[in-house]
């Protein structure tokens, strides 16, 4: 599981009230533009000030970029780039031109939607973004973005058993995103092994496609949040965010629109990878599909012993409050 390289979210606050709200919401760094930095903030977040920790440069013409190159060569630690309409091209030139200088590049953004593009400019992305949020919820969105698991290693798991387990509650996770073929949620009964359950972008003879949905399985199953922390399906609710995983291992974040928990017939799939055993309990229906080692989808009612489906193995078997921990655990 690989996470994004070190990026920084800097929340701009113009007065003590905004700064206090940002710190309470978990902002790791604050750009304070008020008259005097409140002493109470100094032990709660990294404090930036304009002209000291961040040297601002307005970029409106090519010569402004040359000025940034000169500043970087003098050893300036961090530059705050402020651009007008065009952001991507100037930033690409700046990031390419200051390589090897050690200068960090920050950019001011006007919306949360801009953040992902800025963090990915020229693949490397800027080192940090500066943003004045409209509410504490936006801070959480930005933190998820920089701490997001970018890629997971998917491995073929050999199915050892498939059998009915009677009635149970399953959770349909309806996201606010249109999911693509090959994407789904990683879920499993044990945190050590999660299975890629496909979304419902492919319908059936009797049901239309619902590309926003993953019928993810039994309420006790684990799934992954954006930073790799495990969540129970039973605790997901509207507004939370989950990690969407593609068959190639790439990931993205989706927000949960709603979770539908209903009683349905259930089926259990047991599988093994290199001596590691795991299981997943899913609704028994033709529209519930896993992803094969070849990247194709197979419905659970057709799944047979010996087939291989995509799974993810955790580096640590034990979890505490969703976080990986080093301790003995035996789940069966």
SULHULIN-V256334 format. One record per residue. N is the residue number from 0. PSI is psi in degrees with one decimal (NA if undefined). D_FIRST is the distance of its C-alpha to the first C-alpha in whole Angstrom. Layout:
BEGIN
<<N	PSI	D_FIRST> <N	PSI	D_FIRST>>
END
This chain:
BEGIN
<<0	120.8	0> <1	137.0	4> <2	163.4	7> <3	151.5	10> <4	169.2	13> <5	113.1	15> <6	155.7	17> <7	134.3	20> <8	120.3	22> <9	116.9	26> <10	124.1	28> <11	132.7	31> <12	132.3	34> <13	-9.1	38> <14	175.9	39> <15	-36.2	39> <16	-47.5	38> <17	-39.6	35> <18	-42.4	34> <19	-42.3	34> <20	-40.2	32> <21	-44.6	29> <22	-41.3	29> <23	-34.1	29> <24	-2.6	27> <25	13.6	24> <26	123.2	25> <27	-22.0	23> <28	143.6	26> <29	129.5	29> <30	107.2	32> <31	118.6	35> <32	11.3	38> <33	-173.6	40> <34	-44.8	43> <35	129.1	42> <36	125.6	39> <37	128.1	39> <38	-30.1	39> <39	-17.6	37> <40	-22.3	34> <41	-27.2	33> <42	2.8	32> <43	-21.5	29> <44	158.3	28> <45	129.8	28> <46	127.1	31> <47	149.0	32> <48	147.0	35> <49	132.5	36> <50	-18.5	38> <51	-76.9	37> <52	-28.6	33> <53	120.0	32> <54	114.4	35> <55	140.6	36> <56	122.6	37> <57	128.7	38> <58	107.7	37> <59	-13.4	40> <60	163.2	41> <61	-34.8	40> <62	-24.4	42> <63	-35.0	39> <64	-37.7	36> <65	-35.4	39> <66	-38.1	39> <67	-41.7	35> <68	-42.8	35> <69	-43.4	38> <70	-42.0	37> <71	-38.8	34> <72	-21.2	36> <73	-3.3	38> <74	14.7	34> <75	131.1	34> <76	-46.5	31> <77	135.2	30> <78	134.9	31> <79	109.6	31> <80	127.2	32> <81	116.8	34> <82	167.5	35> <83	-116.6	37> <84	-46.7	36> <85	121.4	34> <86	-45.1	31> <87	-52.9	29> <88	-49.4	31> <89	-40.5	32> <90	-37.4	29> <91	-44.8	28> <92	-41.7	31> <93	-48.4	30> <94	-38.0	27> <95	-38.4	28> <96	-23.2	31> <97	10.8	30> <98	135.3	27> <99	-6.8	28> <100	-22.4	30> <101	-4.4	27> <102	133.5	28> <103	141.0	26> <104	125.1	26> <105	153.5	27> <106	142.4	28> <107	131.9	30> <108	158.6	29> <109	-7.0	31> <110	158.4	29> <111	-34.5	25> <112	-27.7	25> <113	-22.2	25> <114	-46.7	22> <115	-41.1	20> <116	-42.4	22> <117	-38.4	23> <118	-10.6	19> <119	7.0	19> <120	130.1	22> <121	35.0	22> <122	-45.9	19> <123	-43.2	19> <124	166.0	20> <125	163.3	22> <126	-23.0	21> <127	161.3	22> <128	147.8	24> <129	129.0	27> <130	138.8	28> <131	104.3	31> <132	159.6	30> <133	-13.7	32> <134	166.2	31> <135	-28.7	28> <136	-32.7	26> <137	-29.7	25> <138	-43.1	24> <139	-40.2	21> <140	-44.2	20> <141	-40.1	20> <142	-40.7	18> <143	-39.2	15> <144	-43.1	15> <145	-23.9	15> <146	2.3	12> <147	139.9	10> <148	121.2	7> <149	-29.2	8> <150	144.7	6> <151	151.5	4> <152	114.5	6> <153	137.0	9> <154	146.7	12> <155	127.8	16> <156	132.6	17> <157	123.4	21> <158	126.7	23> <159	-27.6	25> <160	146.5	27> <161	120.6	28> <162	154.7	31> <163	145.1	32> <164	16.8	32> <165	-160.7	34> <166	150.4	34> <167	173.2	31> <168	129.8	30> <169	157.2	27> <170	120.1	25> <171	121.2	25> <172	106.4	23> <173	115.7	25> <174	171.1	23> <175	14.8	25> <176	152.8	23> <177	114.2	24> <178	147.3	21> <179	165.1	21> <180	132.6	22> <181	-10.1	18> <182	154.7	17> <183	-161.6	16> <184	144.8	15> <185	122.0	13> <186	154.1	15> <187	160.8	16> <188	-26.3	19> <189	138.0	17> <190	-19.8	14> <191	-23.3	13> <192	120.0	13> <193	146.1	13> <194	144.6	15> <195	105.9	15> <196	125.0	18> <197	153.9	20> <198	176.8	21> <199	37.0	25> <200	-17.3	26> <201	117.1	28> <202	-159.7	31> <203	-178.0	33> <204	-29.1	37> <205	-4.4	38> <206	138.1	35> <207	159.6	34> <208	143.2	30> <209	79.2	29> <210	-8.4	26> <211	-6.9	25> <212	141.6	24> <213	114.2	22> <214	93.3	24> <215	-15.1	21> <216	-164.6	23> <217	147.3	24> <218	-19.3	24> <219	-9.8	23> <220	150.7	20> <221	149.3	16> <222	177.2	14> <223	137.1	11> <224	176.5	13> <225	-32.0	12> <226	6.2	10> <227	-1.4	8> <228	139.5	11> <229	146.3	13> <230	144.9	16> <231	141.8	19> <232	-32.5	21> <233	-20.4	24> <234	-3.0	23> <235	144.5	22> <236	169.0	25> <237	131.7	26> <238	-18.6	25> <239	165.1	21> <240	143.4	18> <241	162.0	15> <242	115.1	12> <243	130.9	13> <244	136.0	12> <245	162.3	13> <246	-18.1	14> <247	1.8	13> <248	-10.0	9> <249	158.2	10> <250	163.5	10> <251	166.4	13> <252	138.6	15> <253	144.9	18> <254	146.1	21> <255	124.9	22> <256	-39.7	26> <257	162.8	27> <258	126.4	26> <259	114.4	29> <260	119.8	29> <261	155.7	32> <262	126.3	33> <263	162.3	33> <264	140.6	33> <265	155.3	30> <266	144.3	28> <267	138.0	26> <268	121.9	24> <269	142.9	23> <270	168.0	21> <271	140.5	19> <272	113.2	17> <273	45.4	18> <274	-1.2	20> <275	127.0	17> <276	141.2	19> <277	172.5	18> <278	162.0	20> <279	138.5	20> <280	119.5	24> <281	162.3	25> <282	139.1	28> <283	96.2	30> <284	152.8	31> <285	-17.8	31> <286	-1.5	29> <287	119.3	26> <288	142.0	23> <289	172.0	20> <290	128.7	19> <291	169.2	20> <292	-22.1	18> <293	0.9	21> <294	11.0	19> <295	167.1	22> <296	146.5	23> <297	131.7	25> <298	151.0	27> <299	-22.8	26> <300	-15.6	30> <301	-5.5	30> <302	137.2	27> <303	156.5	29> <304	136.5	28> <305	-19.1	26> <306	158.9	25> <307	130.7	21> <308	155.7	18> <309	136.6	15> <310	168.4	13> <311	133.1	9> <312	130.7	9> <313	147.0	8> <314	-22.5	9> <315	136.4	12> <316	-28.4	14> <317	147.6	16> <318	144.5	16> <319	118.3	18> <320	37.8	19> <321	-9.0	15> <322	143.5	14> <323	135.9	12> <324	153.9	15> <325	99.2	17> <326	161.7	20> <327	136.8	21> <328	142.5	21> <329	104.8	22> <330	133.3	22> <331	NA	24>>
END
